[in-house]
Amino acid sequence: MCYSAQIWADYRKYQKTFGADLDIAAFVELYWARQNGAKAKTPKAMDDALLDSEAGEMIHAFRGSQAMKLEQEMFAQTKRLNDAERALQTKTTKAATESKRIATDKISKAKLGLEDLRRTESKPRDSRIFPGVYAPVLVMENGKRVIKPMRYQCRPAGKPAKNDILYPGTYNARRDSLEKYWKELFGYSHGLMVVSTFYENVEGPDGKNQVLQFTPKDGGDMLVACLWSEWTDPAGKDPALLSFAAITDDPEPEVAAAGHDRTIINIKPEHVDAWLNPDAENLAALYAIFDDKQHPFYEHRLEKAA
């Protein structure tokens, strides 16, 4: 399962490379929903690229509100830390020691959050997504390549919202399940996400989980085949949801040797249009695209702190 990836979060890369149009209305709708309480997580790099767009004012406003919350958190945790330190000067207790540890950790986290909100220089982690985070996805709409914001965990139209919890792994779509769980999307709603590196959980030599980072040795980007859907709430209470899943296949040999059993499908550039314009009556042609996928050697290393 590709649980995390560093992506092209800046829509302008898609425009330059694929000649795609930006669905600015979809981005504005996303940021409007977030500003009004929707729990929509977006990578900093995606937000930064849109600061001069119609969504820019909402992004600035959201960052301002987040900064205020973080400052309030730092104030509260600093008081908690001071209280714990005063208590420890009198007597060492488990409660005070734990309170000091928690407050210190939360202060550090809040400081990092504030730094991220305020800095202008980019860092690799700004383009990293996890399940539940939005990303720009390339699709075909009315014969044109279009960039839309979508959540990385697909909720197919018609499925209940509770499926997000019941099936938390739906940020990936296994090749062998495309004509089963994903049958309403495979052959109909295809997308493309560009990835520079991806991360997997594997069992380490000590039996504990460790995170490995996989990157094509040739330095090239991965054109990841995806399925997507637009979900609407039958009760009309929740906003519409654009979401997607990356398709995975059997692992490349070097990925399997590193301890993981799946690899996202990296299609060739010459197959982009065929993938984005699927024929549901000719699924064999789509599987042929998978079989002719790119096979860069995926080097791996233990995840390093961003």
N, C-alpha and C positions, 0 to 999 in steps of 0.2 A: 504494500500500500504506500503510495506517495503521500505521506502525511504533511509534508511541507516542501515548499519550493521557492526559489528566488526567481522572479518573473520579470517580464517587461511590464512594469507598472505605469510607465509613461505612455499615454495613448499616441503621442507624436511619433514614437518608434514604429507603431503599426501603420500610421499614415504614410510615413516615409518609405517603409519596406513594402507594404501591400497596397498602397493607394486607397486606403480605407477612409470612409467618412465617420465622423464622430456623432454618435447618437446623444447629443448634448441634453436633449429632453429627458432621456433615461437617467443620465448622471444627475441632473437637477432634481429629478423626482427622488432619487436615492438620498441625496444630501438633505433635501427637504424633510423626508421621512425621518432621517437621523436627528435633525434639529428638533423634530417634534416628538422625540422619545423612542423612535425605533432603535433596536439594538443592532445597528449596522456597523461592522468593523471594516475599516479601509486602510490599506498600506499608506504610509506617509508619502512615498514617491508618487502614488496615484493622486493624492490630494495636492501635492506641490505642483504637479503639471497642470492642474485645473484652477490655480489661484487667479489667473487672469481671465477666466471664463465666466459665464453666467452663474456658475456654482461657487465662484470665489468668495462672495460675501458670506454665504452660509458656512463655508469651510473656515473662514476667519472667525466667525461668530462661535462656531463649535469649539475651535481651539481656545478661544477666550474663556468659554465656560469650563472647559477641561482644565485650563490653567488655574482657574479660581478654585475648583474642587481639589486639585493637587496641593495648592497653597494651604487650603483649609485642613487637608489631611496632614501636611507637614506640621502645622501649628498644633493640631491635636496630638500627634504622635510625639512631638518634642516635649509637650507637657507630660505625656505618659512616661517618656524616658526620664525626665527630671524627677518625677515622682518615684519611679522605680529606683533610681540612683540614690535618692535621699533615704528610701526605705532600706536599701542595702548597706548604707553607712551605719545604720543602727543594728540590723540583724540580717544575715544571709538566709533568704527563704527561696523555696522553689518558685513560688508565685511571682516574686519580685524579679528573680533572675529571668524567668520566662517572659515577663512583661517587658523587661529591658531588651531582650533579644528580638521580640516581635516588633517593638517600636523602632529599633535600629534598622531592621530589615525594611519596614514600611517607609521610613524616612529616605533610605537609599533608593527605593523603588520610585518614590514620589519625585526625588531630585532628578533621576534619570528621565522620568516622564516629562518633567518641565524642560529639561535640556533638549529633549527630542522635539518638543513643541516649538521651541524658540530658535533652534539652530537652522542655518540656511544651507550649510554644506551637506552634501548627501553621503550616506553610508550604506553599505550593502544591505543591512537589515531593513532599510526603508522599503525595499522591494520584495520582502519576504512575506509569503502568505501561509496560513494554516487553515484547517477546516473552519468554516464559518466566516472567513474574511473575504471581502470582495476583491475582484480583479477585473481588468479589461479583457474581454473575450471577443475574438474576431468571428463574425457570422456572416451569412449571405442573406440579404433582405431586398426583395424586389430587384434582383439581378445585380445588386451592388454589395461590395464588402463594407461591413459596418462594425464599429466597435461599441460594445455595450458593457455596462458594469454588471457583474454577476457574482453571486455568493458561491464560494468553493464548498459546496455540499449541495447536491442536487435534490430538489423536492419536485418530482414529476407532477405535471398538472393532473388533478383528480385524486392525488394521494392526500391523506390527512396530514395536517401539520405535525401530529405526534410521531410521524415516521422519522422526523429528525432525531428523536430520542431513541425510538425503537431500533432504527437502523443507522447508527452513527457513522458507519463506514461508507455512506453513499457519496462521499467526495471522490471516490474511485468507482469505476464501472469495469468489472472483469470482462474480458473478451468472451469467456465461456458463458456469460449471463446476459449477453446483449439481446438475445432473442427470447429472454425470459423476463426478468424484472424490468429491463430497459427496452422492451419491444415497442413501446409507444414512441420512443425517441430515436432508436437506431434505424437509420434509413430515412429519417425525417428532420430531426433538429440537431445539426452538427455544428461544432465550433472549433476554434483553435486557440490555444494558449502558448505563448512563447516562454520557454524556461531556460535559464542558464545553468542552474544546478538544483539538485533535489536532495531531500533528506529522508532517511529511513530508520526506523527502530529495529535493531537486531540484538540478539543475545550475545553478550560479550564472553570472553574466556572464563570469567568468574561466575557465569550464569546470570549476571545482572544485565539489565537493559542498557544499551548504549546507542547513541545517535551517530550514524555515518552520513557523511556528505559525499554525494556522487556528482562528478563533473566530467563532461566529455573531454578526453585527452587532447583533442584537436582544438579545443577552445570554442567550438561552434555552439550555437544556440539550438535548443530542441523545439521542434514544431509538434506540440502535443495534441493528439486527437482528443476531442471532448464531445460530450453530449450535453444539451442544455434544455431548459424548459421555462415557460412562464406560467407560474402558479397564481391562481386567483382564489380568494377566500369565498366559498359558496355562501357564507353568512354575511359577507360584505363588511366585516369588521376590521380585518387585517389588510394592509396594503398589498398590492401585487408583488410577487417575488420572482426575480430572474435569478436562476441558479444553474450550476453546471457540475459535471463530474469528469475527471480525466480518465481515459480508458487505459487499462493495464493489461499486460500480456505475460506469458511465461518469462522468467528473468533471463537477461543476458548472462552468459557464462561467468563473467567476472563479478556480476552482481550476486549471482547464486553462491559463488565461492566466498563472497564477503558475508553471507548469511541471510540474504533476503530472497523471498520467493516470487516477487513480481517486479516488472519494470514498466513505466509509462511508455506508451507507443509514440515514437518519434518519427513522424512521416516525412517523406521527401518533399522538397519544394514543388516539384513538378506535379504532385498529387493534391495540392492545396485546393484548387478549384473543384476537382472531382470530389474531394471530401466534403467541401462546403455546399455542394450541390448534389446531394445523394439521391439515388433512385431506389425507392423502397422495393421495387420489383426486381432489383438486381443486387441483392446483398452480396453475391459472390464477388462483384467488382469492389465492394468495400473491404471485404476480407483480403482481397488481392493487394489493396493498398497497405494493409497491415503486414502482409507477408513480404512486401517490398520496402519495408521501413528502413530507416537509417540505422546503422550499427556502429556508432563511434565506440571506442573503448572507454568505459566509464571508470575513471580513477576514483578511489575513495580515500577518505581520511576521517578521523574522529572530528566531530563538530567542534569548531572553535568559537569562543565567545565573540559576539559581534563588536 
